[in-house]
Amino acid sequence: MSVLNNISFNLVWELGLIIVVAAIFNYIAKRLRQPTLLAYIIAGIVISPHFLDFLSTQFSIDLTFLSIANTRDIGLLSNLGVAFLLFSVGIESDFLKLKDFGKLAVLGGCLQVALTALFTYVLSFYTGILNFTEAIYLSAILAFSSTMIVVKLLSDSFTIDTLHGRIMLGFLLVQDVLVVLVMPILAKLSFILDVHSLLNFAVAGASLMILALLASRFLYPKIFGFSAKGTEMLFLGSLSICFIFMFLADYLGISIAIGAFIAGLSLSVLPYNFEIYDEIRGVRDFFVTIFFVTLGMQLNIFQLSNNFALLAISLLIVFFIKPLIFYLLCLLAGYGRNISLMVALGLSQVSEFSFLLVGQGLAQQMVSQNFYSTVIFVIGLSMVVTPYFFKYREVFLDLGERFAAMVPIKLKKEFFNKKVKPLEEVAEQKGHIVIVGGGVVGASIARFLKGEPLIIVDHDPDVVAMLRKEGFNSVYGEAENKTLWSKLNLKEAKMLVLAIPQFEATMRLLNYARQLNPKLAIFARAHTYEEAKQLYENGADFVCMPEAAGSNVLIREIAEYLNTGSLRHVRALKDELLKHLEEAAKKQPKKKPYNAKHHFI
């Protein structure tokens, strides 16, 4: 009995150690604004046997008590982390995102993965750096980009609905599907040569997909229609579906991670898939943390100097060849130099799923420890560097424009998306008003000023198309694009309205406009008091803070109710506002109405 208790306590101790160290490094990563995945890997490095032995040797301190001995149970929990990660990816998958860019995303995405893998294989295998198996693994590992990193950066910079943002999401969605298909093939490379095994895998996978489709069509509406009445039932119901598909996948000889992904896809069509995602996120994060910490525990940083050739080739692929492929694909599709460069910069990192691939290779002894350590370092470095590509993207855009001016090659001007009017078609105006940002704020201002000579610029193709239907002179453009600035003829403009939420882009365009035309009336928006202060100091004539203005209106109406005890004035405003909202909603694309009974607090 004491032996069992000792084993149980050791597992608790090791789990606790992983969570505590992960939490410490997660806090440090948040302070440094770095991806949490890297924090977990570094946490694993710190408690790895390699690092602890190094510290013990250097400082003559016995730190072996911190090492993880129960690798079997921890490895099992780590595998569950992979399964739950793919389960959540499946729930979030939305193939409607391919609506506008399906041809580029599917054909271009498959071509990019194939070309990147081919270049990687040729450079690593035929130069004698890697053997066949490791070259195949490296080809797959470097071919994919990180959905998690890109979505986070696009969301933080308010550019997720931009043209380049949507193109990136289309590529990433296709990549997520491809990497799920690649994982079981890499697990058994004999699949490539064994037609019988490959056929069995395809039949088993297709059977599981058909079962998922039938369940989502006929079974889930009844089950979750009842389960959705309580958070506990929704949580347990979704987890049950995940485990059932994992058991079926294992029975059919498929990876449980693939089963979890198919389970997530089957739940993604439900109207409350976001609530399901929120409910299971805590469980997923727990197991995913264990997975990435155990990845770091297997990383030997002291071996990196032994693989300089592999390191050099990997960095060449990630930071030059793969971005170049993305750039050329978008350029040939007709999206112009700036959009193509933004997509290339945004996708020049390695996927979080590549951690799964290299971990799988090491666990099955298909790749060496040296290979594993080098590749983990490359993946982590690419994730660290990507945010700086986003932050200094205007520098790269300037360099791209200068390089393009030196190359006398005419490129296609039109977009695949025919709703977008290219900048080249905008006629120069004088005494006009320029509105940068056609969202809720910018569109309201434009409708108020209808009849005035207007140019409205927005980075969302749907917004541009909607405003053009209303008769506005609306064009697609990025606020940070200096080519755009020169075409707006701000020197002859009467007014500039900066209605975009991105503060840095607002500041750059404000400074350019003020230097070009000191008499130009400039109106801007800000999120914080510090932003508003800086905008005023740099020449804005008026700065509005929509959040502050909205809170002031709310406070005023609350005070009115408290003073009078009556809701008559508030209800009159409500009726007036609802009438305005109904009129405004008719001008915007219809969305599926939100069902409040499926929302939980």
N, C-alpha and C positions, 0 to 999 in steps of 0.2 A: 504493500500500500504506500509506503514512504517513497519507493522508487517511482511509482506513478505520480505521486504528488510532486516529486522533484522534477520529473519530466514536464508536468503541466506548468509548474512555476517557471521553469526555464523558458518555455514558449511564451509565457506572459511577460517575462523579463525582456526577452528579445524583441517582442512586438512593441513593448513600451519604449525600449531603447530606440527602435526605428522611428516611432512616432515623435518622441521628444526631440531627437536630433533633426528630424525632418522639419519640425515646427520652428526650431531655432534658425535653420538655414532658409526656411520659407520667409521668415520675418526679415532676414538680411536681404534676400532677393527683392522683396517688396520695397524696401528702403532704397535699393539700387536700381529699381525698375527693370528687373531682369525676369525671364520666364521662370515659373515655379518648378518646371520640370528639371531645369538645371540645378535648382536648389536641392532637389531630392537626390539627384545624381551625386552632387558634391557631398551631401550628407552621407551617402553610401560610401564614397571614397574615404571619408574621415574615419568611418568605423570598419573599413575593409581590413583584412589581415595584412595586406601589403603595406598600408599606411601605418597601421599599428605596430608592425614589426620595425618599420623605419624609425618611428618615434622611440620605441623601446631601445633600439640600438644606439640612437643618437643621444638620448638623455638618460639612459640606464634606468628607465621606469617600466615596470611590468604593467602593460595595458591589455594583456590577453583576456582579462575578465570582460572587456567590452566586445570581444569578437563573437560572431554569431555561429553557434555550433549546430543548431537544429536546422540545417539548410533544407532538409526534405519538406518539413511542414511549412517553412517560410516560402519555399519554392512553389508549393501548392497554392498558397494564398496569392503569390505573385501571378500565377497563371489565371486565377480568378480576376485579378486586376486587368489582365489583357482582355478577358471575356467581357467584363463590365464596361471597359473603355469602348470596345466595338459595339456593345449593346447600346450605349448612349449615342454613338455616332449614327447607328441605324435609326434610332428614334428621331434624331435631328435632320436626317437626310430629307431633302426636298427637291425632287427632280423637276419641279416647276421652275427652279432657278435656271434651267437650261432652255427655257422658252425662247428667249431672244438670242441666245448665243449657242444653241444646241450644236450647230454644224461646227463652229470653231472649237467648242468645248470637247465634244466627243471625238471628232476626227483629229483636231489639233492636239487634244490631250493624249490620245493614244499614240499619235506620232511623236510627241515630245518625249513620252516615257520610253518609247522604242529607240529613238535616236540617242537619248541620254544613256540608256543602258548599252547600246551598241558602242558608242564612243568609249564608255568606261571599260567595257570588256576588252576592246581592242588595245587600249592604252595599258591596261593592267596585266592582261594575259600574254599578249604577243611581245611585250617587252621583258617578260620573264619575271616580273615582280610578284605575281600571284599564280597559284595553281588554278586549274579549271573551276573547282568548286568555289573557292574564295573569290575568283573573278566574277562568277555568276552572282554570288551574294552581293558583292560590292556594286555591281550593275543595278541590281534591284534596290539596294539601300539608298543610293544617291539619286535615283530617278524621280523620287517623290518629294513634294514640298509639304510644309506644315500647315494644316488647316487651322489648328489652334492658334498658332502665332499670328497668322495673317488675319484671321477674323478679329483677334484682340486688337491688333494695330489699326485695322480699318475702322473698328468701332470707336476706339479712343480718338482717332483723327476725324470722326464724322464723315468718312468717305466710303462707307460700306455700300451706299447706293449710287456711287459714281460709276461711270462707264468702265474705268479700269478695275474698280472694285468688283463689279458684277462679272467681268471677264475672268478675274482671278478666282472667284467663287465657283464659276463654271468649271474651270480647269481642276480645282481642288476636289469638287464633287466626283468628277470622273476618276481622278487619282485614288480617292478613297475606295471606290468600287474595285479598281484594278489591284490595289495593294491587298485587299481582302482575298482576291482570287490568287494572287501570287504567293501568299503565305503558305498555304498547304502544299503548293508545288515545290517551293524551296525546302519544305520539311522533308519531302521525299523526291529528290531530284530524279529518281528512277522513273517518275511519272512521265518525264519528257520523252523517254525512249520506250516505255512500256505502254503500248496503246490500250491493252486490256485494263490496266490499273487506272489510266486516265479516263477511260470510258466509264468504269465503275464509279469513279469520283464524280464525273459529270452527271451520271444518272442519280446518284445519291443526293447531290446538291440540288438538282432540278426537282427531285421528289420533295425535298425539304422546302423549297421555294413554293411549289404548288400547294403544299399543306399550309404554308404561311398565308398564301393568297386566299385560300378557301376559309381559313380561320378568321382572317381580317374581314372577309366579306360577309360571312354568315354567323360566326360564333362570337367574335369580340363585341359587336354591338349589343348583344344580349347580356354578356358577362359584365362588360364595363359600364353599360347603362345602369346596372344596379350597383356595381362596385364604386362608381364615381360619386356616390352619395356620401362617401366618407373617405378621408385621406388614408386611413389605415388599410381599408379594403383595396383602394387603388394601388397603394404601395405593394401590398402582398400579392395582389393579382398580377401586376406587371412583373414582379420578381418571379412568380410562379411560371409565367409564360417563358421568361428567360431561361430558367432552369430546365423546363420541359424540353425546349429546343436544344439546350446543351446536352441533355441526356440522349435525345434522339440522334443528334449529330455524332456523339460518341458511339452509339450503337451502329450507325451507318458507316463508321470508320472515317468520319470527318472531324476536324479540329473543333473543340467546344467553342473556341472563339468565333468560328464561322457560324456555328449554330446560334450564338448570342447575337451576332450581327443580323442574321436573318430574322430573329425574334424582334430585334429593334426595328427593322424595316417594316415588319408586319404591323407594329404598333404605331408607326409614323403616320398612317392614314387616318387615325382616330382624331376626332375634333379636340380631344384633351391630351394630345401627345406632349404638349409643353408642360402640363401638370405632372404627367408621368415622369418626364425628364427631371423635373425639380424634385420629385419625391425620391427618386433613386440616386440622385446626385451624391448624397452623403455616403451611401454604401460604395458607390463607384470611386469616389475620392479616397476612401480609406484603403481599398485594395490597390488602386492605381499608385498611391503613395508607396505602398510596400513594394510594388513592382519596380518603380524607378529607383528606389533606395537600393534594392537588391542588384539592379543593373550597375549602380555605382560601386557596390561592394566587390563586384567582379572586375572592375577596371584597375589596371596596374599602370599608374601614370609614369612609373620609372622605366617603362619599356618604350615610351614614345620616341626616344632618340634612336632606337634600333630600327625604325621603320620610316626613315626620312623620305624614301622614294614613294612609298604608299601614301604618306601624308601629302607630299607635293602633288601627286596625281589627283588625289581626292579633292584638294583645295582648288585645283585647276578646273575640275569638272563642276564643282558646286558654284564657284564664283565667276566663272567665265563661260564655259561651254553650255551649261544648262540655261543661264540667263540669255545667252546669245540665241539659243533655239527658241525660247519663248518670244524674244524680240522679233526674230525673223518670221515666226508664225503669225504674230499679230500684225506685223508690217505687211505681209503678203495678203492678209485678210482685209486690209484697207483701213486699219485703225490709226494710221499716222504715227509719226516718230515719238511724240510725247506719250501717248497712251501705251504704245508698245514698250517704251522704256520703263514706264511706271509698273507695268505688269511684270517685266523682266526683273526689276529690282525687288518687287514685292515677293516673288516666288523663288528668289535665290537663297534658299536655305533647304535643309533636309527635314523630312517629315518626322513627327513623333512616332509614327508607325515603324520608321526605320530602327528605332530602339527595339521594337518587338522583333524585327527581322534578325538583327545581329544577336540579340539575346537568344533567339531560337537556334541560330547557327552555333553559338557557343555551347548551349545546353546539349545539342545533339553531336557535338564534337566535329562539326563540319567546317568550322573556322578555328584558327589558332587564338591563343590568348593575346599575342602581339597584334593580330589583325583586329580583334575585338577592342582593345584599348585605343588603337589609332582611330578606328571608325567612330567610337563613342566621342572621342575628342573632337573630331571633325563635325559631327552632328551638333554637339554643344556649341562649338565656335560659330557655326552658321546661324544658330538661333540667337546668339548674343549680338552678332553683327547686324542682323536684319533690321532691328529697330532704328539703327543709325542710318541705314539706307532710306528709311521712311522719313526720319527727322531732317536729313540733309538732301532730300530728293530734288530740291530746286537747284542745288549745285550740279547734280548729275544731269538735270534737264538742260542747264546752261552749257555744260560740256557737250551734250548730245547735239544741241543746236549748232555749236561751233564746228563740230566734226561734220555735221550734215552739210554745212555751208561749203566745206572743202570737197565734198563729193558731189559732182554734178549729175545726179541721177534723179529723174522725175518719178515720183511714187503715186500710187492711186490716192485720189483725194476723198472718194466717197466712203461712207461707212457701210458695214453690213446692215446696221440698224438704220433703215431709210427714214425713220421718224426724226433723225437728227440732221439739222441743217449745219453744214460746215462753216467755219469762220470765214473762209475765203469769199462766201457769198454775201457777207454783210457790207452794205454800201456805207461809205463814210457819211456822217451827218454832222451838222453844226447846231449849237444851241439845244442839244438833246439831253436826255436824262438817262444815265446808265444805272441799272439795278443789278448788282452782283448777288445772286442767291434768289431762286424763284420758289422757295418753300412757302410755308404758311405766312411768314412775315413779308417776304419779298412779293409774293403773289397778291397779298392784300393791298400793299402799296401800289402795285402796278394797276390793279383794278380801280383804285381811287384816282390814279393819274391817267386813266384811259382817255385817249384823245391827244395827249402830249406826245412828242416824238421820243419814243422809248427804245432802248436796247436792253433786253433782259438776258443775263447769262447764268446758266446753272450747269452743274456737273451730273445731274440725273436725267437720262434720256427721256424717261416718262414725264417728268416735270416739263421739260422742253416741249415735248409733243402736246401736252395738255394746254400749255400757254399759247402755242401756235394755233391750236384749234379755236381758242378764244380770240384770235386775231392779233396777238401780240408779236412783235419782232423779237422772237426768242431764239437763242443760239446755244449750242453746247460748248462748254469751255471750263477749264480748271482755273481757279482764282490765282494759282501760283504760276500760270503759264505766261511768260513774258511776251510771247508772240501774241497772245490774246490782248495784252495791255496795249500794244502798238496798234491794234486794229480797232480799238474802241474810240479812238480819236478824242481822248480825254482833254487834249489841249483846247478843243473847241466846244467841249461839253458845258452844260449849264449846271448840272448837279450829278453827284455820284452817291448812290445809296449802297452801303456795304451791309447786306442782310445775311451774310454767311455766318455760321457759328464758329468757324475756325479762326482763332485769334491771331496766330502767326501769319496766316495768309492775308488777313485783314490789315495787319500792320504793314506788311510789305507793299501791298497795293495802295494803301493810304499814303505812305511815304513817296512812292513813285508819282501818284497823282498830284500830291501837294507840290512837289518839286517841278513837275511839268506845268501845272496851272495853279499859281498861288491864289487866284480869285475863285476857284472852283468851290461850290458849296458841297460839303461832304457830311453825310449822315451815316452813322455806324451803329452796330449793336455789340453788346458785351455780356459776358456771363457773370463776371465778378467786379467788385469795386476797383480792384487793382487794374484790371484790364481797361475799365472805363477811364481811369486816371491816365493810363499810358496813351490811350487813343486821343484824349484831349491834348495831352502834352505834345503829341506828334502831328497836331493840326486838324483834328476832326472838329466840325462846327457844332455837332450835337451827337450825343451818344445815348442810346436807349438800352436799358437792361430789362428785357421782357419778363424775366423771372421776378425782378423787384417790382416792376409795374403791376404784374399780376397779383403778387402778394399784397400790394397796397390796396388794390381794388377789393380783394378778399377781406382784408382787415376792415375796410370801410363798410362793407355790407354786413359783416359780423357785428361791428359797432352799432350800425343802424338797427339791427334786430335787438341787441341788448338794450338799447336806449328806448325803443318803442314797444318791444315785446310783440311785434307784428311782423309777419312774413309777406305782407302785401306788396311792399316795394321790391323785395327779392323775387317774388313770383312774377311780377310784371317784367322784370329784367329777364327772367328765365324764359318767358313766352317770347319775348323779343329776340333773345339769343337763339332759341330753338328754330325760329323762323329763318334767321340768318344762316344757321348751320345747315338746315335743309336745302337752302339755295346753294350754299357753297359745296355741299356734298354731291349735288347733281353734276358739278363740273369736274369732279375727280373720279378716278377709276373705282368701281365698286369692289368692296372687300366682303368676305364672308362675315356675317354678323356674329358678334361674340356672345356665347351662351353663358350667362352668369352663373347658372347652377353648377357648372363644372369648375368654377374658380374657388380655391380654398385659401384661407389665411393661416 
